[in-house]
Amino acid sequence: MTPINIDRCVCYDTTFAAIDAWARAQSRVVTREDVRKEFGCGGGCKLCQPYIACALRTGQVVFHEIRVEEEID
């Protein structure tokens, strides 16, 4: 079976690495709402929201498993 690599918001074609780099450059804690305002990500189909939440929390920018809404913190 081929492993999956989830690395971006599909609606806005923005990588989680780009979001993480932007978030780290801010002088404050960045929320998913901040990401939506800056990039649009999380405001379309919303499937990227669990990945964005994890990326902001941990810095992980490539995922190999499907994450679901319940996993958002």
N, C-alpha and C positions, 0 to 999 in steps of 0.2 A: 504494500500500500504506500502511495506517495504521501509524504508528510505535508501538512498544510502550513502555509506561511501567511499569516494575517498581519499586514504591516501598514495599513492605511485606511482612512475614511474613503469609502468607495464613492459616495455622492460628490465629494469635493476633491478627490484624488490628492489628498494631503496625507503625507506619511506621519505615523506616530513619532518618528525620529524628529521631524520638523517641529511638531507640536512640543515635544520634550525639550528640544533646543531653545525654542522660544520661551517656554515656561521657566527654564533655568536662567534665562537672561533677565527675567523680571525681578524686581526688588521686593516682591511680595509673594504670598502663597497664591497660586493660580487655581481657579476652580473650573469645572466643566463648562459653566456658563461663560467664563472668560474666554475659553477656547472657542465656544460657539460664536461669540461676538467677534473674535479676531479672525477665525478661519471659516466659520459656517458649520464646521464639523459638530455633529451631535444634534443638528437641527433639521436634517433631512429625514432619512429613514430611521435614524436613531440606533442602528445596529452597532455603531462604533462606540456608543457611550460606555459600555463596560470596559472596553479596551483603553479608552481615554482615561477613565477613572484609574485603572491599574497603572497606566503609563505615568500619570501625574504622581501617583503614590509611590511607585517603585523604580521608575526609570526604564522599565522593560518596554521595548518598542516593536518587537516581533513576537507574535504569539503562535503557538502550534496547537492550540485547542480552542474550541468554540466557547466563548464566554456568554453568559446570559444576564439579563437585566437584574436578576436577584443578586448577582455578585457585585453590584455597584455599591460602593461604600459612601 
